[in-house]
Amino acid sequence: MSNTYAKLSSIDKNFIRKEKYMNKKNTSIFIIYFSILFFISFLAGSCTISSLVGEKSNIAKPKKDINEELYRKISEYGSQHRIEPINANVDRVWKAIPGYNGKEVDVEASYNNMEKDGEFDEIQIVYKEISPEIHLDDLGPDPIYKGNPQKPMVSLLINVAWGNEFIPKILNTLDNNNTKATFFFDGSWVKKNPDIAKSIHESGHEIGNHAYSHPDLKQYSKEKTIEELEKTNDIIDETINTKPKWFAPPSGSYNDTTVQVAEELGMKTILWTVDTVDWRNPETQSMIARVVGEVSNGSMILMHPTKPTEEGLDAIIAEIKKKGLQLGTVSDLMNEKRID
């Protein structure tokens, strides 16, 4: 063989060496290729095995026994007692009206309550609230005259620019009835009476803005309106460290600019549903009868620190409660939380 190879020309020898090299290279590529295929197959197999093991593990986990009949009864009860939420909207007459949460049965929580006894019990039903899709803050700058008509709550609005002598008894009456009101402060009054303002705030009542000098804002420019509202916010903040989020225009006089300015200053404009007209000094009992007769879900009752209000407030609160209505601040009335 060696003699035969020696007789070959140099060209033939080069060809043989090249062919051997290519065969060796191809063999190496072939080995690498199949090694890669083997590795991929191994990984895939491992994943499949892991998933199978996982599935087997899940299947093997003990499942909680469910009382299907009880679960069905709770679900059916829930479908019959669902109350849809009410979106905030702008009414043609009452302007901006806040939304009100709906409610539905929390089937899981209710089932957990009844599971031990295994019997349906309406008393152990658990509800959860459903929020509306449109909220008061989603609406434009519109005045607010009342709360949601489905919410059994009433708010007392007490505008303060004078009448200091009647405030102590009014505060005592509110406290004795465990009732919180929203007091709207005239800015110039706060400046003259910081101690009384602090006393009202420290009693837990909500504080709103009533402009600075009791102006007719309907006649005011935007610049003058801003000055009136900002000046009042500043003096309230300086005196009781509170920034009002509700604004009541003096005498209910306003225009679109008034409401827009209040909105830009972070406040909603509040008017009223029922007016005591107490500043005219009406006969106390007739005032009580008229006000209570007009009150319904969502009403906001306008008052001032006057003698008729001082004398009639206790009876007004009592009669409102007899009608099945709660009393709360403007913020309480405007929020969407249900009262059931």
One Martini backbone bead per residue (centre of mass of N, CA, C, O) as a GRO file, in nm:
protein
  340
    1MET     BB    1   0.058   0.062  -0.021
    2SER     BB    2   0.299   0.254   0.008
    3ASN     BB    3   0.393   0.220  -0.291
    4THR     BB    4   0.138   0.325  -0.421
    5TYR     BB    5   0.140   0.604  -0.285
    6ALA     BB    6   0.422   0.689  -0.399
    7LYS     BB    7   0.323   0.683  -0.710
    8LEU     BB    8   0.174   0.916  -0.669
    9SER     BB    9   0.081   1.205  -0.726
   10SER     BB   10   0.055   1.510  -0.581
   11ILE     BB   11  -0.244   1.551  -0.658
   12ASP     BB   12  -0.353   1.287  -0.543
   13LYS     BB   13  -0.260   1.330  -0.255
   14ASN     BB   14  -0.425   1.587  -0.201
   15PHE     BB   15  -0.703   1.461  -0.249
   16ILE     BB   16  -0.691   1.255  -0.019
   17ARG     BB   17  -0.646   1.450   0.214
   18LYS     BB   18  -0.907   1.616   0.162
   19GLU     BB   19  -1.110   1.384   0.196
   20LYS     BB   20  -1.036   1.311   0.484
   21TYR     BB   21  -1.103   1.588   0.604
   22MET     BB   22  -1.406   1.596   0.522
   23ASN     BB   23  -1.492   1.342   0.670
   24LYS     BB   24  -1.411   1.442   0.951
   25LYS     BB   25  -1.588   1.698   0.951
   26ASN     BB   26  -1.862   1.560   0.902
   27THR     BB   27  -1.852   1.391   1.156
   28SER     BB   28  -1.849   1.628   1.356
   29ILE     BB   29  -2.113   1.757   1.269
   30PHE     BB   30  -2.291   1.512   1.320
   31ILE     BB   31  -2.235   1.495   1.623
   32ILE     BB   32  -2.331   1.778   1.699
   33TYR     BB   33  -2.618   1.761   1.589
   34PHE     BB   34  -2.710   1.513   1.767
   35SER     BB   35  -2.649   1.646   2.036
   36ILE     BB   36  -2.856   1.870   2.013
   37LEU     BB   37  -3.105   1.692   1.974
   38PHE     BB   38  -3.074   1.543   2.242
   39PHE     BB   39  -3.093   1.791   2.431
   40ILE     BB   40  -3.371   1.888   2.341
   41SER     BB   41  -3.521   1.626   2.407
   42PHE     BB   42  -3.452   1.628   2.706
   43LEU     BB   43  -3.589   1.891   2.782
   44ALA     BB   44  -3.870   1.822   2.683
   45GLY     BB   45  -3.905   1.579   2.863
   46SER     BB   46  -3.874   1.723   3.131
   47CYS     BB   47  -4.117   1.914   3.098
   48THR     BB   48  -4.330   1.697   3.065
   49ILE     BB   49  -4.280   1.558   3.331
   50SER     BB   50  -4.328   1.803   3.511
   51SER     BB   51  -4.621   1.852   3.419
   52LEU     BB   52  -4.724   1.576   3.499
   53VAL     BB   53  -4.652   1.596   3.792
   54GLY     BB   54  -4.816   1.850   3.846
   55GLU     BB   55  -5.089   1.733   3.766
   56LYS     BB   56  -5.084   1.504   3.962
   57SER     BB   57  -5.061   1.687   4.212
   58ASN     BB   58  -5.329   1.837   4.172
   59ILE     BB   59  -5.514   1.592   4.170
   60ALA     BB   60  -5.417   1.493   4.459
   61LYS     BB   61  -5.547   1.716   4.580
   62PRO     BB   62  -5.758   1.802   4.813
   63LYS     BB   63  -6.097   1.868   4.802
   64LYS     BB   64  -6.342   2.064   4.887
   65ASP     BB   65  -6.635   2.020   5.015
   66ILE     BB   66  -6.953   2.081   4.858
   67ASN     BB   67  -7.263   2.231   4.913
   68GLU     BB   68  -7.453   2.254   4.644
   69GLU     BB   69  -7.732   2.336   4.753
   70LEU     BB   70  -7.641   2.583   4.917
   71TYR     BB   71  -7.497   2.733   4.689
   72ARG     BB   72  -7.747   2.761   4.510
   73LYS     BB   73  -7.925   2.926   4.704
   74ILE     BB   74  -7.737   3.168   4.728
   75SER     BB   75  -7.725   3.237   4.426
   76GLU     BB   76  -8.029   3.283   4.387
   77TYR     BB   77  -8.058   3.504   4.596
   78GLY     BB   78  -7.859   3.697   4.461
   79SER     BB   79  -8.018   3.733   4.186
   80GLN     BB   80  -8.279   3.859   4.351
   81HIS     BB   81  -8.086   4.094   4.532
   82ARG     BB   82  -7.984   4.280   4.326
   83ILE     BB   83  -7.833   4.613   4.316
   84GLU     BB   84  -7.794   4.871   4.125
   85PRO     BB   85  -7.614   5.118   4.043
   86ILE     BB   86  -7.585   5.482   4.055
   87ASN     BB   87  -7.528   5.734   3.862
   88ALA     BB   88  -7.409   6.016   3.813
   89ASN     BB   89  -7.592   6.331   3.750
   90VAL     BB   90  -7.768   6.571   3.540
   91ASP     BB   91  -8.029   6.746   3.627
   92ARG     BB   92  -8.260   6.965   3.511
   93VAL     BB   93  -8.325   7.071   3.812
   94TRP     BB   94  -8.090   6.949   4.032
   95LYS     BB   95  -7.853   6.879   3.884
   96ALA     BB   96  -7.616   6.760   4.064
   97ILE     BB   97  -7.594   6.401   4.127
   98PRO     BB   98  -7.507   6.159   4.310
   99GLY     BB   99  -7.416   5.858   4.355
  100TYR     BB  100  -7.497   5.493   4.412
  101ASN     BB  101  -7.460   5.213   4.553
  102GLY     BB  102  -7.471   4.894   4.514
  103LYS     BB  103  -7.567   4.537   4.550
  104GLU     BB  104  -7.432   4.210   4.650
  105VAL     BB  105  -7.381   3.888   4.690
  106ASP     BB  106  -7.149   3.711   4.885
  107VAL     BB  107  -7.116   3.391   4.829
  108GLU     BB  108  -6.863   3.295   4.980
  109ALA     BB  109  -6.915   3.432   5.256
  110SER     BB  110  -7.194   3.305   5.299
  111TYR     BB  111  -7.108   3.010   5.288
  112ASN     BB  112  -6.910   3.021   5.527
  113ASN     BB  113  -7.135   3.087   5.737
  114MET     BB  114  -7.319   2.808   5.659
  115GLU     BB  115  -7.148   2.545   5.646
  116LYS     BB  116  -7.165   2.415   5.926
  117ASP     BB  117  -7.489   2.371   5.914
  118GLY     BB  118  -7.600   2.348   5.601
  119GLU     BB  119  -7.794   2.606   5.607
  120PHE     BB  120  -8.011   2.831   5.507
  121ASP     BB  121  -7.944   3.190   5.606
  122GLU     BB  122  -8.036   3.509   5.571
  123ILE     BB  123  -7.875   3.643   5.809
  124GLN     BB  124  -7.584   3.531   5.672
  125ILE     BB  125  -7.577   3.731   5.465
  126VAL     BB  126  -7.343   3.875   5.233
  127TYR     BB  127  -7.245   4.197   5.133
  128LYS     BB  128  -7.158   4.396   4.842
  129GLU     BB  129  -7.045   4.672   4.686
  130ILE     BB  130  -7.135   4.876   4.395
  131SER     BB  131  -6.989   5.075   4.178
  132PRO     BB  132  -7.010   5.323   3.987
  133GLU     BB  133  -6.913   5.466   3.676
  134ILE     BB  134  -7.029   5.748   3.775
  135HIS     BB  135  -6.912   6.040   3.924
  136LEU     BB  136  -6.912   6.347   4.056
  137ASP     BB  137  -6.617   6.415   3.942
  138ASP     BB  138  -6.714   6.359   3.633
  139LEU     BB  139  -6.850   6.609   3.637
  140GLY     BB  140  -6.925   6.908   3.605
  141PRO     BB  141  -6.971   7.246   3.704
  142ASP     BB  142  -7.224   7.188   3.924
  143PRO     BB  143  -7.469   7.230   4.116
  144ILE     BB  144  -7.599   7.133   4.449
  145TYR     BB  145  -7.924   7.033   4.600
  146LYS     BB  146  -7.878   6.711   4.633
  147GLY     BB  147  -7.896   6.401   4.692
  148ASN     BB  148  -7.958   6.089   4.660
  149PRO     BB  149  -8.290   5.960   4.639
  150GLN     BB  150  -8.188   5.665   4.767
  151LYS     BB  151  -8.075   5.817   5.019
  152PRO     BB  152  -8.141   5.798   5.375
  153MET     BB  153  -8.048   6.123   5.388
  154VAL     BB  154  -7.956   6.421   5.582
  155SER     BB  155  -7.868   6.776   5.568
  156LEU     BB  156  -7.716   7.035   5.756
  157LEU     BB  157  -7.715   7.385   5.676
  158ILE     BB  158  -7.492   7.633   5.829
  159ASN     BB  159  -7.494   7.971   5.800
  160VAL     BB  160  -7.215   8.195   5.892
  161ALA     BB  161  -7.234   8.573   5.983
  162TRP     BB  162  -7.417   8.543   6.238
  163GLY     BB  163  -7.557   8.464   6.556
  164ASN     BB  164  -7.381   8.390   6.814
  165GLU     BB  165  -7.600   8.351   7.053
  166PHE     BB  166  -7.708   8.061   6.914
  167ILE     BB  167  -7.472   7.853   6.893
  168PRO     BB  168  -7.443   7.694   7.162
  169LYS     BB  169  -7.725   7.552   7.153
  170ILE     BB  170  -7.691   7.419   6.879
  171LEU     BB  171  -7.450   7.245   6.962
  172ASN     BB  172  -7.592   7.092   7.190
  173THR     BB  173  -7.813   6.964   7.019
  174LEU     BB  174  -7.630   6.808   6.828
  175ASP     BB  175  -7.484   6.649   7.046
  176ASN     BB  176  -7.739   6.512   7.183
  177ASN     BB  177  -7.802   6.382   6.875
  178ASN     BB  178  -7.554   6.287   6.722
  179THR     BB  179  -7.496   6.546   6.521
  180LYS     BB  180  -7.380   6.643   6.199
  181ALA     BB  181  -7.275   6.938   6.041
  182THR     BB  182  -7.262   7.205   5.794
  183PHE     BB  183  -7.050   7.482   5.810
  184PHE     BB  184  -7.071   7.809   5.669
  185PHE     BB  185  -6.815   8.044   5.634
  186ASP     BB  186  -6.756   8.363   5.685
  187GLY     BB  187  -6.460   8.519   5.664
  188SER     BB  188  -6.508   8.775   5.842
  189TRP     BB  189  -6.620   8.617   6.084
  190VAL     BB  190  -6.367   8.451   6.149
  191LYS     BB  191  -6.183   8.693   6.209
  192LYS     BB  192  -6.374   8.789   6.459
  193ASN     BB  193  -6.440   8.452   6.545
  194PRO     BB  194  -6.220   8.219   6.613
  195ASP     BB  195  -6.332   8.065   6.866
  196ILE     BB  196  -6.600   7.974   6.746
  197ALA     BB  197  -6.485   7.826   6.505
  198LYS     BB  198  -6.327   7.622   6.674
  199SER     BB  199  -6.566   7.502   6.830
  200ILE     BB  200  -6.713   7.384   6.587
  201HIS     BB  201  -6.481   7.207   6.484
  202GLU     BB  202  -6.428   7.051   6.764
  203SER     BB  203  -6.727   6.917   6.742
  204GLY     BB  204  -6.716   6.776   6.432
  205HIS     BB  205  -6.772   6.971   6.210
  206GLU     BB  206  -6.825   7.084   5.904
  207ILE     BB  207  -6.640   7.297   5.669
  208GLY     BB  208  -6.727   7.585   5.482
  209ASN     BB  209  -6.776   7.813   5.215
  210HIS     BB  210  -6.917   8.181   5.229
  211ALA     BB  211  -6.735   8.375   5.178
  212TYR     BB  212  -6.636   8.701   5.296
  213SER     BB  213  -6.889   8.946   5.241
  214HIS     BB  214  -7.170   8.867   5.139
  215PRO     BB  215  -7.213   8.856   4.833
  216ASP     BB  216  -7.321   8.911   4.494
  217LEU     BB  217  -7.192   8.687   4.274
  218LYS     BB  218  -7.359   8.736   4.014
  219GLN     BB  219  -7.203   9.037   3.989
  220TYR     BB  220  -6.928   8.904   3.961
  221SER     BB  221  -6.627   8.861   3.878
  222LYS     BB  222  -6.382   8.642   3.859
  223GLU     BB  223  -6.172   8.794   4.030
  224LYS     BB  224  -6.362   8.860   4.274
  225THR     BB  225  -6.439   8.569   4.334
  226ILE     BB  226  -6.162   8.462   4.396
  227GLU     BB  227  -6.109   8.651   4.633
  228GLU     BB  228  -6.343   8.559   4.818
  229LEU     BB  229  -6.265   8.252   4.833
  230GLU     BB  230  -5.963   8.262   4.905
  231LYS     BB  231  -5.983   8.434   5.162
  232THR     BB  232  -6.155   8.227   5.314
  233ASN     BB  233  -5.971   7.983   5.300
  234ASP     BB  234  -5.733   8.116   5.448
  235ILE     BB  235  -5.873   8.183   5.723
  236ILE     BB  236  -5.957   7.893   5.785
  237ASP     BB  237  -5.677   7.764   5.777
  238GLU     BB  238  -5.549   7.950   5.996
  239THR     BB  239  -5.761   7.876   6.228
  240ILE     BB  240  -5.830   7.530   6.163
  241ASN     BB  241  -5.678   7.364   5.949
  242THR     BB  242  -5.881   7.399   5.688
  243LYS     BB  243  -6.006   7.275   5.365
  244PRO     BB  244  -6.250   7.340   5.175
  245LYS     BB  245  -6.501   7.147   4.955
  246TRP     BB  246  -6.736   7.355   5.015
  247PHE     BB  247  -6.979   7.584   4.855
  248ALA     BB  248  -7.180   7.871   4.966
  249PRO     BB  249  -7.370   8.097   4.831
  250PRO     BB  250  -7.485   8.384   4.901
  251SER     BB  251  -7.829   8.362   4.878
  252GLY     BB  252  -7.786   8.176   4.616
  253SER     BB  253  -7.586   8.351   4.443
  254TYR     BB  254  -7.523   8.273   4.094
  255ASN     BB  255  -7.302   8.153   3.837
  256ASP     BB  256  -7.097   8.000   3.626
  257THR     BB  257  -6.844   8.136   3.741
  258THR     BB  258  -6.877   8.057   4.034
  259VAL     BB  259  -6.862   7.748   3.990
  260GLN     BB  260  -6.588   7.745   3.843
  261VAL     BB  261  -6.414   7.867   4.066
  262ALA     BB  262  -6.471   7.656   4.280
  263GLU     BB  263  -6.356   7.423   4.116
  264GLU     BB  264  -6.065   7.543   4.085
  265LEU     BB  265  -6.055   7.540   4.424
  266GLY     BB  266  -6.183   7.250   4.512
  267MET     BB  267  -6.507   7.311   4.486
  268LYS     BB  268  -6.837   7.257   4.558
  269THR     BB  269  -7.161   7.362   4.489
  270ILE     BB  270  -7.397   7.458   4.746
  271LEU     BB  271  -7.728   7.422   4.820
  272TRP     BB  272  -8.087   7.350   4.838
  273THR     BB  273  -8.400   7.193   4.924
  274VAL     BB  274  -8.454   7.319   5.217
  275ASP     BB  275  -8.611   7.609   5.370
  276THR     BB  276  -8.651   7.778   5.672
  277VAL     BB  277  -8.646   8.092   5.677
  278ASP     BB  278  -8.523   8.201   5.962
  279TRP     BB  279  -8.452   8.510   5.896
  280ARG     BB  280  -8.775   8.584   5.925
  281ASN     BB  281  -8.891   8.483   6.193
  282PRO     BB  282  -9.060   8.239   6.242
  283GLU     BB  283  -9.269   8.025   6.360
  284THR     BB  284  -9.153   7.750   6.497
  285GLN     BB  285  -9.375   7.527   6.446
  286SER     BB  286  -9.425   7.593   6.146
  287MET     BB  287  -9.139   7.539   6.057
  288ILE     BB  288  -9.120   7.246   6.136
  289ALA     BB  289  -9.357   7.137   5.967
  290ARG     BB  290  -9.257   7.226   5.690
  291VAL     BB  291  -8.979   7.093   5.682
  292VAL     BB  292  -9.062   6.797   5.744
  293GLY     BB  293  -9.263   6.777   5.498
  294GLU     BB  294  -9.012   6.815   5.277
  295VAL     BB  295  -8.856   6.579   5.364
  296SER     BB  296  -8.609   6.362   5.207
  297ASN     BB  297  -8.420   6.198   5.026
  298GLY     BB  298  -8.130   6.409   5.012
  299SER     BB  299  -8.171   6.642   5.186
  300MET     BB  300  -8.109   7.001   5.218
  301ILE     BB  301  -8.091   7.214   5.507
  302LEU     BB  302  -8.145   7.548   5.559
  303MET     BB  303  -7.952   7.750   5.793
  304HIS     BB  304  -7.934   7.955   6.092
  305PRO     BB  305  -7.836   8.150   6.365
  306THR     BB  306  -8.142   8.135   6.520
  307LYS     BB  307  -8.413   8.126   6.712
  308PRO     BB  308  -8.588   7.912   6.561
  309THR     BB  309  -8.354   7.706   6.541
  310GLU     BB  310  -8.286   7.682   6.836
  311GLU     BB  311  -8.585   7.583   6.912
  312GLY     BB  312  -8.633   7.357   6.655
  313LEU     BB  313  -8.400   7.145   6.613
  314ASP     BB  314  -8.477   6.903   6.788
  315ALA     BB  315  -8.746   6.839   6.640
  316ILE     BB  316  -8.636   6.805   6.358
  317ILE     BB  317  -8.454   6.565   6.417
  318ALA     BB  318  -8.671   6.375   6.531
  319GLU     BB  319  -8.856   6.371   6.272
  320ILE     BB  320  -8.648   6.265   6.076
  321LYS     BB  321  -8.601   5.994   6.224
  322LYS     BB  322  -8.900   5.894   6.202
  323LYS     BB  323  -8.860   5.873   5.876
  324GLY     BB  324  -8.578   5.702   5.846
  325LEU     BB  325  -8.353   5.921   5.873
  326GLN     BB  326  -8.043   6.034   5.835
  327LEU     BB  327  -7.764   6.223   5.964
  328GLY     BB  328  -7.531   6.440   5.779
  329THR     BB  329  -7.300   6.548   5.604
  330VAL     BB  330  -7.221   6.638   5.298
  331SER     BB  331  -7.012   6.414   5.260
  332ASP     BB  332  -7.201   6.185   5.342
  333LEU     BB  333  -7.416   6.240   5.119
  334MET     BB  334  -7.215   6.232   4.861
  335ASN     BB  335  -7.150   5.965   4.906
  336GLU     BB  336  -7.192   5.613   4.791
  337LYS     BB  337  -7.264   5.492   5.041
  338ARG     BB  338  -7.461   5.281   5.193
  339ILE     BB  339  -7.802   5.261   5.342
  340ASP     BB  340  -7.957   4.970   5.527
   0.00000   0.00000   0.00000
